Amino acid sequence: MFCSVYFYFNTINAVLSRRIKCMADNHDEPNGQTAVASYVASISNDLAAMSRRTGLDTLGYLLEMVRLEAESLTRHNGPNGRRS
């Protein structure tokens, strides 16, 4: 069981790392920071729920804090990706 969960999380981590790097490296996109923050908010929400469902309450709490910070950054960035 542990090996399959470990493999699953490593796979998710690799995919997320590539996707976030692509978003951050896209210099032509004016709202790159907002896109990354929004994506991090979404995925950390899913991971927090998964953590709490399996009894990992502290991890769930930390991921919830990540979600709140990412949402705050998304709200405070203007439509062009710069702080308004």
C-alpha positions as semicolon CSV with decimal commas, in nm:
position;residue;x (nm);y (nm);z (nm)
1;M;0,000;0,000;0,000
2;F;0,274;0,245;0,098
3;C;0,465;0,184;-0,226
4;S;0,162;0,254;-0,443
5;V;0,080;0,575;-0,252
6;Y;0,444;0,683;-0,270
7;F;0,454;0,619;-0,645
8;Y;0,124;0,805;-0,692
9;F;0,247;1,113;-0,506
10;N;0,582;1,110;-0,689
11;T;0,398;1,094;-1,021
12;I;0,169;1,382;-0,921
13;N;0,469;1,582;-0,802
14;A;0,653;1,534;-1,132
15;V;0,350;1,637;-1,337
16;L;0,280;1,941;-1,118
17;S;0,643;2,050;-1,127
18;R;0,647;2,044;-1,507
19;R;0,312;2,224;-1,535
20;I;0,407;2,499;-1,289
21;K;0,747;2,543;-1,457
22;C;0,574;2,582;-1,794
23;M;0,339;2,844;-1,650
24;A;0,619;3,034;-1,478
25;D;0,848;3,022;-1,781
26;N;0,585;3,161;-2,016
27;H;0,714;3,518;-2,033
28;D;0,467;3,610;-2,308
29;E;0,177;3,554;-2,072
30;P;0,126;3,872;-1,865
31;N;-0,060;3,693;-1,586
32;G;0,189;3,410;-1,527
33;Q;0,204;3,464;-1,151
34;T;-0,173;3,472;-1,125
35;A;-0,205;3,153;-1,328
36;V;0,048;2,971;-1,110
37;A;-0,112;3,096;-0,787
38;S;-0,456;2,991;-0,909
39;Y;-0,331;2,646;-1,005
40;V;-0,152;2,602;-0,671
41;A;-0,473;2,702;-0,490
42;S;-0,672;2,444;-0,682
43;I;-0,432;2,156;-0,640
44;S;-0,354;2,230;-0,274
45;N;-0,728;2,227;-0,202
46;D;-0,752;1,877;-0,350
47;L;-0,444;1,758;-0,162
48;A;-0,572;1,904;0,167
49;A;-0,902;1,720;0,130
50;M;-0,720;1,396;0,046
51;S;-0,490;1,439;0,346
52;R;-0,774;1,501;0,587
53;R;-0,975;1,205;0,453
54;T;-0,683;0,976;0,535
55;G;-0,628;1,119;0,883
56;L;-0,331;1,340;0,801
57;D;-0,481;1,641;0,975
58;T;-0,163;1,845;1,020
59;L;-0,069;1,800;0,656
60;G;-0,426;1,892;0,559
61;Y;-0,402;2,207;0,769
62;L;-0,071;2,310;0,612
63;L;-0,207;2,252;0,262
64;E;-0,512;2,460;0,352
65;M;-0,278;2,745;0,451
66;V;-0,106;2,709;0,112
67;R;-0,447;2,732;-0,057
68;L;-0,542;3,045;0,135
69;E;-0,211;3,216;0,054
70;A;-0,236;3,125;-0,315
71;E;-0,595;3,253;-0,331
72;S;-0,488;3,574;-0,160
73;L;-0,214;3,624;-0,420
74;T;-0,462;3,554;-0,699
75;R;-0,708;3,812;-0,561
76;H;-0,442;4,078;-0,508
77;N;-0,295;4,047;-0,855
78;G;-0,465;4,251;-1,122
79;P;-0,591;4,107;-1,452
80;N;-0,249;4,164;-1,608
81;G;-0,066;3,968;-1,338
82;R;0,075;4,265;-1,153
83;R;-0,027;4,384;-0,813
84;S;-0,306;4,635;-0,840
